Amino acid sequence: MNRWMLICFFAIQGVLGISQNVEVKSKIESILKTEAFDFASVGISIRSIDGNEVLDIDANKKLIPASSQKLITTFNAIDVLGAKYKFKTRIGYSGEIDRSGTLQGDLVVIGSGDPTFGAKRFGQGWQGIIKQVVNSVKEKGIKCIDGNIDIRTNVFDGQPIPASWPYGDVANYFGSGAWAVNFNENEYSLHFKPRINKNEIAQVERTDPEIPYLKIKSEVITKGKNTGDNAYIYGDQYHYNKIVRGSIPYSTKSFKIRGSIPNPPLSFAALISGALEKEGILNSGLRITKKPIKKSSFTELMNVKSESLSKIVSAANFESINLYCEALLRLIGKKEKNEGSIEAGLELISERLESEGIDKHSFRLEDGSGLSPRNSIAPSSFTAFLNGAIQKEGRANLLKYIPQTGVSGTVSTLLQKKKSQKKFYLKSGSMGGVLSYTGIFEGKSGSWYTICFISNNHSHGNRAVKKQAENIFELLYLKL
């Protein structure tokens, strides 16, 4: 084949590629005219792995991404901290132990911000850690603590939740925020007594774990058997008085919902204190200290290391755990700007996005998890970010951190029984009137692409949008 024939060949291929993309775009635009997208704002961006734009449908429109935003936080954390990074929470004491076994000082917990501390998801739960603490104290010969149970919180600042999180979210399990000491993923189960008659107030039976000082007033109504969980807990993060409103279904068994533990560092200190008192080891009280402890003043009894950041990121994205992303946001701020705050983490991510050529006006980030309805990003900027992440980490490595459609995580039911079922790796995001899917996929041709699909303010619910999104993804797979 001579030079002119090659030029003609590639020119023809280019024309065919353009015409094919025009056809795909036209078909997708037809889908976007269906009832599911009535009154909606939708943006779609597709890029080839080399960064070239393949498809743009309102891709420069800033939209709310919801939990898809977790990819931005977690991939930046991997890049800044390294996949092998581990949190380490240290537990020990200050002062001296006298001959009678009295600790003339404090029992000290130095928080690391570890979001998996005391989480059953990774093995040992909080009960196991507290048992270790008690055993360590006893083995050291401590019979009485003249000081306090002292929680050191200097790793992060004192703002656990972003200011723009909805009030109705923050007392529920998904709105716990990130603290210097987290435990049990900052979550408790609230159990209601069974067999409450229809239209009567459901009475609280217990919480698990039992949180010291927690008081809950129920205004929850019992409805029919199949009415579902429509109960929400209300109250500030630092306060132990909560109100739960809404409805739950009639049940012959205890029915539970999940709440966020108020002030996890203080709650954890109270649980340690209670466990020690059961062994006859008393203390003077509980204390939260923001200043770091001097090395010379601290004797370590034990430390608890987390799993690797690689495993934490996978859990964050596969199970869409807000807490994990909020902790990572603060941690990268601490590492790079010496300030474990929401602002420092967001500033760092924004700077990194801009350094990759992403227009600073094309995104607004308010948190690390996507829970804030004030987050927004243009789909074109999201795919540009993903392409940059692929260049840094490699496609195969990134795929480990993104759920596979029809197989795992929050997209395990997406694209089932379709030809494209296992070809997409997507982080989903959803809240009222918001549905997004962002990630990487392989076309039928074997080529790989980044994708961001965001729909906001649709009128017929996320289920209807999900169905049409599946049609769009199947079309993309078959034509690319």
N, C-alpha and C positions, 0 to 999 in steps of 0.2 A: 504494500500500500504506500503510494508516494505521498509527499507532503501535502499536496492540494486535496487529496482524497481524505487524509486525516483531518484537515481543517474542516472539510465538508461534513465528515462524520460527526465531529464534536459539535459543530454548529447545529446539525439536525438533532443530536441528543439534547442540546440546550433548549431548542425550540419545543421538543417533546416534553422536557421537564417543566418548562413554563406553562405549556398548555395543560399538562396534567395537574399542576398546582392550581391553575385557574378553575379547572373542573372540580377539584376537591373543595376549594373555597366556596364555589357556587353551591355545591351540595350541602356543605356545613351551614351556609347562610340560610338555606331552605329549612334546615332543622331548627335553626334559631328563630324562625318565624312561627314555630308551632306553639300551641297554647301554653306549654310548660314555661316559656320565657316571656309571657305577657308582662309588659311594664318593667322587664328586667334590664340591667346593664351587664353585658357579657364581654369579656376579653379573652382572646386566645392567641398564644404565641407558640410557634414551632421553630426550632433551630436545628440544623444539622450539627453533628458533634464538632465540626471545624468552625462553628460559629455563624455560618451563613443563615440568614432568615429564609425559612421555607414557607411559612404561612403567618399572616398577620390579619387578625380580625379585631379591630379596636384594641390592639395590643399595647398602645400607649395610654390607655385610659386607666387611671388609678382606681383600684378596687380593693375591697376588704378581703384578705386572703384566709382569715381564720387560722386554723392549725397548720396549714401548709407552710406558714411562716417558720415553723419549727426547723425546717431544713436550713434556713439561713442561720439560725442560732447554732444548731448542732454542727454544721459543717465548719463554721467559723471556730467553734470550740475545738474541733479535731485539729484544725490548722494551727491554732494558737497554742494549745496545750499538748497535743500529741495523743495518738490513740491509746498509748499505754499509761497515760496519767491515772493516778489513783488518789482519792481523797484520804486523809488520815485524821481521825478524831482521837485526841489524846485525853486520857483520864488519869488523874493523880491527885496530889495534895500539896498544899503549901504549909509552912511551919514545921514543927517537930512533934514527935510522938514521945510522951513522957513514960516513965516506968510503969505507971498504972494502966497504960494503953490508951490514954486520952490524947487525941490529936489536938495540939495547940495551934490550930490553923483551920483551913477550909479544905473540903473535898472539891476538887476543881475539874470541870469538864471544859476542854478547849475546843470550841466548835470549829469545824472546817467548812461548813456549808454543804456537807455531803447530803444530797437529796435521797440517797439510798440507805442512810444510817437507820438500822433497826427495821428495814423493810423485808418482809417475808419473800418478796419477789426474787431476792438474791440469797435466800437461805435463812440465816439466823435472823429472827425477828427481834423486836425491842425487848421482849421478855428475857430472851437469852442474853442480851447485852447487860441488862440490869442484874441478872443473876451473876454474870461475870464480875460486875462491879462489886456486888456484895461479897462474893468469894474473895476477890482481891483485897478488899478492906479487912476481912477477917484474917486472911493469911498474913497480912502485915501486922497483925496483932492490935489493930485499932478497935477499941471497945466503946469509945465515946468520941464525938466530934464537938470540940468546944466552939468551933466556928460554923460556917454555913455550907450548904450545897451551892457552890459558886459556879455559874455558867459564864464562860468568857465568850463574848459575841463580837469581838473586834474584827473578825474576818470580813463581815458585811456591815453595811450601815443599818440604821434602825427602821428602814422602810421596807416591809416585807412584800407589799403589793403595789402595783402601779396605780397612780391616781385615777386613771381612766377606766379601771375595771368596774363593771356594773355592781351596784350594791347588792343586788339579788344573787350574785355569784359567790361573793367572798366567804360566806359561812358554809358553803357547800364544798364537797371534797375536791372539786376541780378548781376551786378558787383559793387554795390555801396560801399561795405566795411562797417565797423562799426565805428561810431564816438561817442564822448561823448554826443552830442545832435543829435539825428536822428528825422526826422519827415516825415510823409506821406510815411513811409518805404523808405525814401530817393529816391523817384520816382516822375517823372513828365511825363505827356503825351505830345508828340509832334504831333501836328495836321498839316496835309498838306491840302492845298486848293483843293477842288474837281474839276473834269472835266478838268484836265490838259491833253492835247493831248498826244498820244502815242509817246514815245521816246523824250519827252521834259522834262526839269528839273522841278521837283515837288517843288512848292513854299511853304514855311512854313507859316501857317496861325496864329498859336498861340501855347502857352504852357499852360498846366493846372497842377498845379498852375503856375501863372506867376512868374517866378524866377527873382528877381532883378539882373541886370548886365549881364544876360545870353544872348549871341549872337550866333546864329547858322547859318552856311553857308550850304546850301543844294546843293549837287551834285547828288541827287537822281533822277533816270530816271523813268518815268512812263511807265510801260509795259502793257501787255494785262490784261483783267479782272480777270482771274483766275491764275495769276502768283504768288500770295502770297506775304508775307512780307519778303523781302530780304534786308532791309535797316538797317544799323548799324551806331551808333554814335561813334565818335572818339574824344578823348581829355583827358587831365589829370584831376584827381579828384579835384585838387585845382583851376583849371582854368575855366573861364566862357566863353571862346571862343571854340566852338565845330564845327566839320565838320560831316555831315551825308552823307554817301555814300551807293550805292547799288541801289535797285529798289523796287517800290511798284506797286500794280495793279491799273489800271484805275478804278476810282470810281466816282459816281455822288454825293457821300457824302464825308464829311471830313474823311480822312484816318489817323489813328494815330499809332505811335509806342511809346515805353516807354524808357526813359533815366534815368540816375542816377543824382540826384541833386548835383551840384558841391559845395563842402564845406558846408554841411548842417548846422553846427553851425552858420557860417557867414550868410548864406541864411536865416535862421530862424530869426536871429537878424535883418536883413534888412526888413523882413516881419513885425516884431513887430514894428520897427521904422516907417514903412509906415502906419500901422494901427493907431498908436498913432498920427502921423502928421495929419491924416484925422480928428482927434478930436481936433486938434489945440495944441497938446502936443509935443513940439519939444525937440530934444536932440542934444548932441554935436558930436555924431558919433557912430561907431560900434567898438567893441573890443573883441578879443579872449584872455582870460587869462588862463595860464596853472597852476598857483599857486592856491591852495585852499583859500577860503575866511575865515577869522576868525569868529567864532560864534558871538563874541561880536560886530562885524562890520556889521552883517547881520540881517535885519528885514524881516521876511517871510510874503508875501502877500497871497500865495497859494502854494499848491503842488499837483502834478498829480501822482497818483499811477497807476501802470500797473495792468493788470490781473495777476492771479497767474502763477508761472512758469509752472505749469502743463498744463495750456491752451496755453502758449507760445510754449512749446515743441511740443504739439499736432499740432499746426499750422505749426511749422517749418518742421515737418516730413510729415504731410498730404499734404501740399502745396509746400514743398521743397523750403523754403524761406532762401536764403543764408545769408541775413542780420541778421536774428535771431540767427543763429549758430555762426556767427562771433562775435556778441556781447556777447553771452554766453561764448565763448572761452576766451575773454578778462576778463570777469567778474570773472570766476573761478580762473584765474591767479591773479587777484586783491585780491581776498579773501584769497587764500592760500599762495601766494608769495609776496603779497603787491605790485604787478606791473600789471597794466591793459594793458598788451601787448600781441601780438600774440605769442611771444617767451615764455612768462611765462605760458600762457595757454597750449601751446603745450608741454612744459617741464613737466607740471603737469600731463597731460593725459598720456604722455609716461611713467612717473614714476609709474602711477597707473596701466597701462597695464603690465609693467614688474613685479610689485608686485603681479599680478595675475598669474604669471608664463608664460607670453607670451614673446617669444624671441624678444629682442630689434632689432634684425636684420631682423625680419619678417615684419616690417612696416616702412613707412616713412610718416610723417604727416607734411603738409605745411600750412594747414589752418583748419578752423572749419567746413566748408560747403562742401568741396569736389570739389570746382571749379578749383583748381589748377591741371594741368595735371601732376604735379610732385609728387602728393600723390600716395602711393602704399601700399598694404597690402596683406598678404597671406590669402586666404579664411579660412584656418584652424585657423589662429589667430583671424579672425573675429568671427567665431562661438564660439571659446573659450571665447572671450569677452562677447558674448551674454549669454552664459551659466553662466558666472560669474555675469552678471547683473540680470539674473533670480534668482540666489541664494540670491542676495541682496534685490531686489524689489518685487519678486514674479511674476510668469508668467502673472497672471490676470492683475496686475498693468501695466506691460510693454505693454500688448496688446492694452491698451488705447492710446498709443503713436505711434502705427504703423498702417498704412492704411491696410484695409482688401481688398483682391483681389476681383474684380468684384463688389465692393461696394463703396469704398471711396478713396479719395486722388488721387495720381498719378498712382495708380494701379486699378482704378475703371473699366477700360476696359480689365483688365487681367483675363484670365481663364473664361470668360463669356461662359455660356452654357456648361461648363464642370462640372464633378462630384466634382472636387476639388475647385470650384469657391469660396466658402466662407471659405475654410479651411486654407488658407495662409494669413499671416500678413507680408507684405513686404515693405521695403523702396527701391524704385527704384533709379537708378543713370544712367544718360546718358549724353554723349557728343559725338563729332565726333569719331566714331570707338570704343566707350565704351558703354557697357550696363551691368548693374548689378542689382541683386535683393537679398536683405539680410533681414533676419528676423526669424520668428517662424511659424511652421505649425503643423497641426494635421493630422496624417496618418489615413487611413481607420480603422485601428485596435483600434484607440482611443489614441494611444501614441503620445507624442509631441516631436518635434525636432527643432533644430536651423539649419538654412541653409544660405549659402553664395554662390551665383552663379555670376561669373564675366567673361565677354568676352571682350577682347581687340583686336584691329586691325583687326576686321573682314572686309571682302571686299564687302559685299552685303547689308550693311545698317542695322540699328537697328531694322527696322520692320521685316526683315527676321529672325534675331536672336530672337526677341521677340516671334515669332510664334513657333520656335523650343524650346525655354525656356518653353513655355506653355506645350508642349508635355512632356518635362522632368518633370515638376512639377506634371502633371497628373499621370505620371508613378510612381513617388515617393509616391503620395497620395494613389494610389491603392495597392502598394506593401508593404507599411510600416504601 
